[in-house]
Amino acid sequence: MKETEISQEQNKATGAAINPVMPQKRVASVDVYRGFVTLLMMAEVLSLQDVAKALPESTFWQIIGFNQSHVPWTWLSLHDMIQPSFTFLVGVVLPYSIASRKNKGASFGNILRHTIKRSVILIFLGIFLRSMHSEQTYWTFEDTLTQIGLGYTFLVLISLYSQRVQLAMLVFILFAYWLAFALYPLPGADFNYVAAGVTANWEHNLSGFAAHWNKNTNFAWAFDQWFMNLFPRENPFLFNGGGYSTLSFIPTLGTMILGLLAGNILNSSASSLKKLNKFIVFGVLLILIGLVLHFAGINPIVKRIWTPAWTIFSGGICFLFLAMFYGLIDMKNRKKGTFFLTVIGINSIAAYVIADGGMRNVIHDSLFIHLGKNFDQILGPAYATLISGGLVLFFEWLILYWMSKRKLFIKI
């Protein structure tokens, strides 16, 4: 990959820790990785869980169905890695973005204004998409885009300091978030579990010290009971049915910082082999730390409230995903078969909006209008969603392909 030096004086003036180079080409592995996780999100239209329910005796479909759904509380499925991967990759590409802007002469003020603008757009785009089928604006802040938007400005500011400061901020953020939960009192004997949307004997409730991170009885839930009711709502906010929370953007920022650290490695002058080795070592180390925190009872691995252990554990998996794609695509140059994912990855915001907005429903309904009400029964009722969903997914990809051919990219 060819690289061009950026003025050392510019970096010193802003205290930037980013390697002063700007690559002339996109990092292909990052686009493919992004395309892969975006495809996982788009593939929800296949409703693989419905196929698994229709074929309860099939171990294959039970595994597939499980990995296209979110786990109830602790641990993870493949589907649970979509959001952390999106978030991680925001950090990975940031050194390139900042270096590019500096190379074009952007001042700190220019960068900050663009950053704040991007944060606001991401926040409100997330709220807009979540409000599409509501009677009024649905103020919610746990959506992937909104969570990234809430933390993005902080990420950019952190990126302008040394890697030592970045790492220190990561540790501080995770420790402070852990401490807030640890100090929040556990439910008393008279606690109204019904009003919190859970039961005292829910099978996924944790016991002992780990109970501080139980669903809808924790610090983040208490915050949302106040914060969410500051906005106009159809009904007062009592709880989030999935246990998700606004404050998850804080440890989500931690995931972005992990991505930033990975981006610093990727954008460094080290050899490709050294970069790959670092990705693998950091990935394994983070996974082991997350497991120790979980099994030692210090902090459970829970994606829905983005516990510090989840940040560390899932961040390790993201490092290994990046290592896999980087090793195969950028080092081994095995790009055959990656075109499908690249088309999605280079226009991920458009893909997100198409899949999460109204376009998916328009395509789905049109198929039944033009192909007949029973066209999805060609392989039998059990596979109906594979037929209809597969066609929806194909047409969504064609839209993205058409956009890429005409160089139409949605950028924020």
C-alpha positions as a Python dict, from the first residue, in 0.01 Angstrom:
ca = {
    (1, 'M'): (0, 0, 0),
    (2, 'K'): (149, 337, -102),
    (3, 'E'): (160, 600, 170),
    (4, 'T'): (231, 973, 170),
    (5, 'E'): (377, 1163, 460),
    (6, 'I'): (172, 1431, 633),
    (7, 'S'): (332, 1736, 785),
    (8, 'Q'): (485, 1652, 1122),
    (9, 'E'): (418, 2009, 1232),
    (10, 'Q'): (43, 1964, 1187),
    (11, 'N'): (40, 1662, 1414),
    (12, 'K'): (248, 1833, 1680),
    (13, 'A'): (22, 2137, 1678),
    (14, 'T'): (-285, 1929, 1760),
    (15, 'G'): (-114, 1673, 1981),
    (16, 'A'): (-218, 1400, 1739),
    (17, 'A'): (-99, 1048, 1811),
    (18, 'I'): (-200, 925, 1469),
    (19, 'N'): (74, 802, 1239),
    (20, 'P'): (136, 1092, 999),
    (21, 'V'): (54, 907, 680),
    (22, 'M'): (-242, 897, 450),
    (23, 'P'): (-296, 580, 246),
    (24, 'Q'): (-373, 628, -122),
    (25, 'K'): (-601, 324, -128),
    (26, 'R'): (-883, 199, 92),
    (27, 'V'): (-795, -89, 322),
    (28, 'A'): (-978, -368, 144),
    (29, 'S'): (-1006, -591, 451),
    (30, 'V'): (-1188, -320, 645),
    (31, 'D'): (-1447, -281, 367),
    (32, 'V'): (-1501, -657, 352),
    (33, 'Y'): (-1527, -684, 732),
    (34, 'R'): (-1780, -403, 735),
    (35, 'G'): (-1966, -565, 448),
    (36, 'F'): (-1972, -895, 635),
    (37, 'V'): (-2133, -754, 951),
    (38, 'T'): (-2372, -536, 749),
    (39, 'L'): (-2478, -847, 558),
    (40, 'L'): (-2550, -1020, 889),
    (41, 'M'): (-2779, -731, 976),
    (42, 'M'): (-2945, -726, 633),
    (43, 'A'): (-2995, -1104, 647),
    (44, 'E'): (-3245, -1064, 930),
    (45, 'V'): (-3501, -1061, 648),
    (46, 'L'): (-3436, -1434, 603),
    (47, 'S'): (-3590, -1501, 946),
    (48, 'L'): (-3374, -1805, 1003),
    (49, 'Q'): (-3523, -1846, 1352),
    (50, 'D'): (-3859, -1921, 1186),
    (51, 'V'): (-3696, -2193, 976),
    (52, 'A'): (-3541, -2337, 1293),
    (53, 'K'): (-3881, -2338, 1467),
    (54, 'A'): (-4037, -2515, 1170),
    (55, 'L'): (-3760, -2778, 1177),
    (56, 'P'): (-3707, -2844, 1550),
    (57, 'E'): (-3532, -3178, 1492),
    (58, 'S'): (-3262, -3026, 1272),
    (59, 'T'): (-2946, -2948, 1472),
    (60, 'F'): (-2811, -2752, 1176),
    (61, 'W'): (-3106, -2515, 1167),
    (62, 'Q'): (-3112, -2480, 1546),
    (63, 'I'): (-2752, -2358, 1536),
    (64, 'I'): (-2822, -2127, 1243),
    (65, 'G'): (-3137, -1990, 1407),
    (66, 'F'): (-2960, -1930, 1737),
    (67, 'N'): (-2686, -1730, 1567),
    (68, 'Q'): (-2937, -1499, 1398),
    (69, 'S'): (-3095, -1400, 1728),
    (70, 'H'): (-2976, -1211, 2033),
    (71, 'V'): (-2910, -1406, 2351),
    (72, 'P'): (-3149, -1326, 2640),
    (73, 'W'): (-2877, -1181, 2864),
    (74, 'T'): (-2526, -1321, 2918),
    (75, 'W'): (-2284, -1447, 2653),
    (76, 'L'): (-2342, -1404, 2282),
    (77, 'S'): (-2441, -1535, 1942),
    (78, 'L'): (-2292, -1433, 1607),
    (79, 'H'): (-2577, -1182, 1573),
    (80, 'D'): (-2464, -1011, 1893),
    (81, 'M'): (-2134, -927, 1723),
    (82, 'I'): (-2294, -699, 1462),
    (83, 'Q'): (-2314, -386, 1676),
    (84, 'P'): (-1969, -416, 1837),
    (85, 'S'): (-1816, -477, 1494),
    (86, 'F'): (-1983, -168, 1349),
    (87, 'T'): (-1863, 29, 1649),
    (88, 'F'): (-1512, -114, 1645),
    (89, 'L'): (-1470, -30, 1276),
    (90, 'V'): (-1563, 333, 1342),
    (91, 'G'): (-1248, 350, 1552),
    (92, 'V'): (-1039, 153, 1301),
    (93, 'V'): (-1095, 398, 1015),
    (94, 'L'): (-1065, 714, 1228),
    (95, 'P'): (-683, 748, 1198),
    (96, 'Y'): (-722, 745, 820),
    (97, 'S'): (-1005, 997, 830),
    (98, 'I'): (-823, 1240, 1058),
    (99, 'A'): (-498, 1205, 861),
    (100, 'S'): (-685, 1274, 537),
    (101, 'R'): (-845, 1589, 675),
    (102, 'K'): (-514, 1716, 811),
    (103, 'N'): (-350, 1648, 478),
    (104, 'K'): (-610, 1874, 319),
    (105, 'G'): (-523, 2150, 565),
    (106, 'A'): (-815, 2112, 806),
    (107, 'S'): (-766, 2288, 1139),
    (108, 'F'): (-872, 2152, 1476),
    (109, 'G'): (-1181, 2372, 1458),
    (110, 'N'): (-1276, 2233, 1116),
    (111, 'I'): (-1235, 1878, 1240),
    (112, 'L'): (-1437, 1944, 1555),
    (113, 'R'): (-1725, 2110, 1368),
    (114, 'H'): (-1743, 1822, 1121),
    (115, 'T'): (-1729, 1573, 1408),
    (116, 'I'): (-2014, 1734, 1602),
    (117, 'K'): (-2222, 1757, 1284),
    (118, 'R'): (-2163, 1389, 1214),
    (119, 'S'): (-2254, 1295, 1571),
    (120, 'V'): (-2583, 1486, 1556),
    (121, 'I'): (-2677, 1333, 1219),
    (122, 'L'): (-2607, 979, 1344),
    (123, 'I'): (-2812, 1035, 1660),
    (124, 'F'): (-3115, 1170, 1477),
    (125, 'L'): (-3090, 922, 1189),
    (126, 'G'): (-3114, 644, 1445),
    (127, 'I'): (-3415, 808, 1609),
    (128, 'F'): (-3578, 868, 1268),
    (129, 'L'): (-3546, 503, 1165),
    (130, 'R'): (-3687, 384, 1499),
    (131, 'S'): (-3981, 624, 1464),
    (132, 'M'): (-4098, 515, 1119),
    (133, 'H'): (-4391, 308, 1245),
    (134, 'S'): (-4479, 519, 1550),
    (135, 'E'): (-4754, 773, 1604),
    (136, 'Q'): (-4495, 1033, 1707),
    (137, 'T'): (-4119, 1069, 1737),
    (138, 'Y'): (-3993, 765, 1924),
    (139, 'W'): (-3715, 899, 2140),
    (140, 'T'): (-3479, 610, 2193),
    (141, 'F'): (-3102, 610, 2223),
    (142, 'E'): (-2997, 245, 2229),
    (143, 'D'): (-2996, 209, 1849),
    (144, 'T'): (-2658, 132, 1689),
    (145, 'L'): (-2635, 460, 1496),
    (146, 'T'): (-2747, 666, 1795),
    (147, 'Q'): (-2504, 496, 2030),
    (148, 'I'): (-2217, 563, 1790),
    (149, 'G'): (-2329, 923, 1748),
    (150, 'L'): (-2338, 984, 2123),
    (151, 'G'): (-1978, 872, 2163),
    (152, 'Y'): (-1824, 980, 1833),
    (153, 'T'): (-1722, 1334, 1927),
    (154, 'F'): (-1550, 1205, 2241),
    (155, 'L'): (-1370, 944, 2029),
    (156, 'V'): (-1232, 1206, 1791),
    (157, 'L'): (-1108, 1421, 2079),
    (158, 'I'): (-942, 1119, 2240),
    (159, 'S'): (-780, 1026, 1908),
    (160, 'L'): (-586, 1353, 1907),
    (161, 'Y'): (-379, 1240, 2205),
    (162, 'S'): (-108, 978, 2243),
    (163, 'Q'): (-187, 608, 2249),
    (164, 'R'): (-95, 605, 2617),
    (165, 'V'): (-369, 861, 2684),
    (166, 'Q'): (-610, 665, 2465),
    (167, 'L'): (-545, 350, 2665),
    (168, 'A'): (-577, 540, 2994),
    (169, 'M'): (-913, 680, 2882),
    (170, 'L'): (-1030, 330, 2792),
    (171, 'V'): (-942, 197, 3138),
    (172, 'F'): (-1101, 498, 3310),
    (173, 'I'): (-1426, 474, 3110),
    (174, 'L'): (-1469, 103, 3176),
    (175, 'F'): (-1378, 127, 3545),
    (176, 'A'): (-1609, 424, 3605),
    (177, 'Y'): (-1897, 248, 3430),
    (178, 'W'): (-1832, -69, 3629),
    (179, 'L'): (-1820, 127, 3955),
    (180, 'A'): (-2152, 306, 3886),
    (181, 'F'): (-2328, -30, 3852),
    (182, 'A'): (-2142, -186, 4146),
    (183, 'L'): (-2245, 97, 4381),
    (184, 'Y'): (-2608, 106, 4271),
    (185, 'P'): (-2817, -79, 4535),
    (186, 'L'): (-2970, -416, 4456),
    (187, 'P'): (-3352, -445, 4456),
    (188, 'G'): (-3507, -463, 4802),
    (189, 'A'): (-3770, -708, 4923),
    (190, 'D'): (-4050, -471, 4817),
    (191, 'F'): (-3913, -404, 4467),
    (192, 'N'): (-4187, -401, 4200),
    (193, 'Y'): (-4046, -639, 3938),
    (194, 'V'): (-4362, -623, 3727),
    (195, 'A'): (-4319, -248, 3682),
    (196, 'A'): (-3962, -314, 3566),
    (197, 'G'): (-4071, -572, 3308),
    (198, 'V'): (-3892, -867, 3470),
    (199, 'T'): (-3957, -1127, 3735),
    (200, 'A'): (-3759, -1192, 4051),
    (201, 'N'): (-3703, -1553, 3944),
    (202, 'W'): (-3623, -1490, 3575),
    (203, 'E'): (-3399, -1776, 3467),
    (204, 'H'): (-3132, -1538, 3334),
    (205, 'N'): (-3102, -1334, 3653),
    (206, 'L'): (-2754, -1333, 3800),
    (207, 'S'): (-2686, -1386, 4170),
    (208, 'G'): (-2437, -1246, 4419),
    (209, 'F'): (-2229, -946, 4320),
    (210, 'A'): (-2312, -1004, 3951),
    (211, 'A'): (-2677, -921, 4030),
    (212, 'H'): (-2581, -553, 3998),
    (213, 'W'): (-2596, -615, 3623),
    (214, 'N'): (-2938, -782, 3608),
    (215, 'K'): (-3202, -675, 3360),
    (216, 'N'): (-3396, -355, 3440),
    (217, 'T'): (-3283, -337, 3802),
    (218, 'N'): (-2948, -170, 3738),
    (219, 'F'): (-2794, 176, 3732),
    (220, 'A'): (-2853, 236, 3358),
    (221, 'W'): (-3221, 138, 3390),
    (222, 'A'): (-3264, 384, 3678),
    (223, 'F'): (-3105, 659, 3468),
    (224, 'D'): (-3341, 592, 3177),
    (225, 'Q'): (-3646, 606, 3403),
    (226, 'W'): (-3555, 970, 3452),
    (227, 'F'): (-3391, 1059, 3120),
    (228, 'M'): (-3633, 899, 2877),
    (229, 'N'): (-3930, 1072, 3038),
    (230, 'L'): (-3779, 1412, 2962),
    (231, 'F'): (-3899, 1360, 2603),
    (232, 'P'): (-4260, 1357, 2477),
    (233, 'R'): (-4384, 997, 2470),
    (234, 'E'): (-4703, 812, 2391),
    (235, 'N'): (-4672, 647, 2734),
    (236, 'P'): (-4438, 711, 3028),
    (237, 'F'): (-4115, 516, 3002),
    (238, 'L'): (-4092, 238, 3261),
    (239, 'F'): (-3839, -1, 3109),
    (240, 'N'): (-3690, -124, 2784),
    (241, 'G'): (-3826, -468, 2701),
    (242, 'G'): (-3486, -594, 2591),
    (243, 'G'): (-3301, -436, 2881),
    (244, 'Y'): (-3111, -196, 2652),
    (245, 'S'): (-3012, 145, 2785),
    (246, 'T'): (-2899, 492, 2680),
    (247, 'L'): (-2587, 488, 2895),
    (248, 'S'): (-2447, 196, 2699),
    (249, 'F'): (-2292, 461, 2475),
    (250, 'I'): (-2023, 508, 2742),
    (251, 'P'): (-1873, 156, 2723),
    (252, 'T'): (-1957, 160, 2350),
    (253, 'L'): (-1707, 445, 2335),
    (254, 'G'): (-1467, 196, 2489),
    (255, 'T'): (-1526, -38, 2194),
    (256, 'M'): (-1454, 249, 1956),
    (257, 'I'): (-1130, 323, 2142),
    (258, 'L'): (-1027, -41, 2098),
    (259, 'G'): (-1097, 6, 1727),
    (260, 'L'): (-892, 326, 1734),
    (261, 'L'): (-598, 137, 1882),
    (262, 'A'): (-636, -124, 1608),
    (263, 'G'): (-651, 155, 1349),
    (264, 'N'): (-329, 302, 1485),
    (265, 'I'): (-162, -34, 1429),
    (266, 'L'): (-310, -68, 1081),
    (267, 'N'): (-198, 284, 988),
    (268, 'S'): (153, 239, 1128),
    (269, 'S'): (475, 173, 936),
    (270, 'A'): (512, -177, 1087),
    (271, 'S'): (529, -475, 854),
    (272, 'S'): (209, -654, 761),
    (273, 'L'): (315, -959, 959),
    (274, 'K'): (377, -755, 1273),
    (275, 'K'): (38, -591, 1236),
    (276, 'L'): (-130, -928, 1200),
    (277, 'N'): (53, -1067, 1504),
    (278, 'K'): (-53, -769, 1714),
    (279, 'F'): (-416, -812, 1612),
    (280, 'I'): (-406, -1178, 1713),
    (281, 'V'): (-222, -1120, 2042),
    (282, 'F'): (-448, -834, 2147),
    (283, 'G'): (-756, -1028, 2042),
    (284, 'V'): (-668, -1336, 2246),
    (285, 'L'): (-557, -1127, 2545),
    (286, 'L'): (-881, -926, 2551),
    (287, 'I'): (-1093, -1240, 2525),
    (288, 'L'): (-905, -1395, 2817),
    (289, 'I'): (-947, -1082, 3030),
    (290, 'G'): (-1319, -1076, 2956),
    (291, 'L'): (-1353, -1441, 3054),
    (292, 'V'): (-1164, -1386, 3380),
    (293, 'L'): (-1388, -1091, 3471),
    (294, 'H'): (-1697, -1301, 3401),
    (295, 'F'): (-1601, -1625, 3577),
    (296, 'A'): (-1441, -1445, 3871),
    (297, 'G'): (-1776, -1277, 3935),
    (298, 'I'): (-1626, -929, 3890),
    (299, 'N'): (-1833, -837, 3587),
    (300, 'P'): (-2061, -1050, 3366),
    (301, 'I'): (-2045, -1055, 2987),
    (302, 'V'): (-2374, -888, 2888),
    (303, 'K'): (-2414, -724, 2548),
    (304, 'R'): (-2753, -561, 2612),
    (305, 'I'): (-2614, -322, 2874),
    (306, 'W'): (-2262, -333, 2725),
    (307, 'T'): (-2085, -430, 3046),
    (308, 'P'): (-1711, -355, 3064),
    (309, 'A'): (-1648, -731, 3042),
    (310, 'W'): (-1853, -736, 2720),
    (311, 'T'): (-1656, -440, 2582),
    (312, 'I'): (-1330, -624, 2644),
    (313, 'F'): (-1452, -970, 2538),
    (314, 'S'): (-1629, -859, 2219),
    (315, 'G'): (-1341, -622, 2141),
    (316, 'G'): (-1109, -921, 2142),
    (317, 'I'): (-1333, -1101, 1895),
    (318, 'C'): (-1333, -790, 1675),
    (319, 'F'): (-953, -790, 1677),
    (320, 'L'): (-955, -1153, 1562),
    (321, 'F'): (-1213, -1079, 1290),
    (322, 'L'): (-992, -795, 1169),
    (323, 'A'): (-688, -1024, 1179),
    (324, 'M'): (-869, -1283, 970),
    (325, 'F'): (-985, -1038, 703),
    (326, 'Y'): (-653, -850, 701),
    (327, 'G'): (-450, -1171, 672),
    (328, 'L'): (-659, -1318, 392),
    (329, 'I'): (-731, -1007, 189),
    (330, 'D'): (-453, -753, 240),
    (331, 'M'): (-168, -997, 304),
    (332, 'K'): (-263, -1304, 100),
    (333, 'N'): (-449, -1094, -158),
    (334, 'R'): (-732, -1346, -167),
    (335, 'K'): (-999, -1112, -293),
    (336, 'K'): (-1184, -1365, -504),
    (337, 'G'): (-1542, -1385, -383),
    (338, 'T'): (-1523, -1065, -176),
    (339, 'F'): (-1692, -841, -434),
    (340, 'F'): (-2038, -912, -292),
    (341, 'L'): (-1929, -800, 56),
    (342, 'T'): (-1727, -505, -70),
    (343, 'V'): (-2029, -356, -247),
    (344, 'I'): (-2208, -357, 88),
    (345, 'G'): (-1910, -246, 295),
    (346, 'I'): (-1826, 65, 94),
    (347, 'N'): (-2183, 192, 131),
    (348, 'S'): (-2273, 62, 476),
    (349, 'I'): (-2486, 361, 581),
    (350, 'A'): (-2701, 319, 270),
    (351, 'A'): (-2724, -55, 337),
    (352, 'Y'): (-2826, 13, 697),
    (353, 'V'): (-3099, 257, 594),
    (354, 'I'): (-3229, 27, 317),
    (355, 'A'): (-3246, -274, 549),
    (356, 'D'): (-3369, -94, 859),
    (357, 'G'): (-3599, 155, 689),
    (358, 'G'): (-3905, 117, 470),
    (359, 'M'): (-3732, -4, 153),
    (360, 'R'): (-3715, -364, 276),
    (361, 'N'): (-4092, -372, 329),
    (362, 'V'): (-4157, -213, -10),
    (363, 'I'): (-3952, -481, -185),
    (364, 'H'): (-4108, -758, 25),
    (365, 'D'): (-4466, -648, -49),
    (366, 'S'): (-4391, -597, -418),
    (367, 'L'): (-4268, -954, -451),
    (368, 'F'): (-4602, -1090, -332),
    (369, 'I'): (-4789, -853, -561),
    (370, 'H'): (-4600, -952, -876),
    (371, 'L'): (-4502, -1314, -806),
    (372, 'G'): (-4819, -1427, -634),
    (373, 'K'): (-4921, -1484, -274),
    (374, 'N'): (-4773, -1833, -260),
    (375, 'F'): (-4449, -1792, -453),
    (376, 'D'): (-4249, -1843, -132),
    (377, 'Q'): (-4395, -2194, -84),
    (378, 'I'): (-4190, -2349, -365),
    (379, 'L'): (-3973, -2543, -117),
    (380, 'G'): (-4247, -2590, 139),
    (381, 'P'): (-4376, -2380, 431),
    (382, 'A'): (-4064, -2434, 644),
    (383, 'Y'): (-3843, -2252, 394),
    (384, 'A'): (-4084, -1974, 299),
    (385, 'T'): (-3882, -1695, 461),
    (386, 'L'): (-3567, -1815, 285),
    (387, 'I'): (-3734, -1769, -54),
    (388, 'S'): (-3897, -1431, 9),
    (389, 'G'): (-3615, -1300, 228),
    (390, 'G'): (-3347, -1420, -13),
    (391, 'L'): (-3508, -1228, -297),
    (392, 'V'): (-3543, -916, -81),
    (393, 'L'): (-3176, -942, 11),
    (394, 'F'): (-3081, -985, -355),
    (395, 'F'): (-3271, -674, -463),
    (396, 'E'): (-3126, -474, -173),
    (397, 'W'): (-2779, -572, -293),
    (398, 'L'): (-2867, -475, -650),
    (399, 'I'): (-2958, -127, -525),
    (400, 'L'): (-2620, -99, -353),
    (401, 'Y'): (-2445, -230, -666),
    (402, 'W'): (-2625, 27, -880),
    (403, 'M'): (-2518, 300, -637),
    (404, 'S'): (-2155, 186, -641),
    (405, 'K'): (-2145, 178, -1022),
    (406, 'R'): (-2261, 540, -1024),
    (407, 'K'): (-2034, 631, -733),
    (408, 'L'): (-2329, 720, -513),
    (409, 'F'): (-2213, 681, -155),
    (410, 'I'): (-2396, 801, 154),
    (411, 'K'): (-2140, 963, 381),
    (412, 'I'): (-2201, 1147, 704),
}
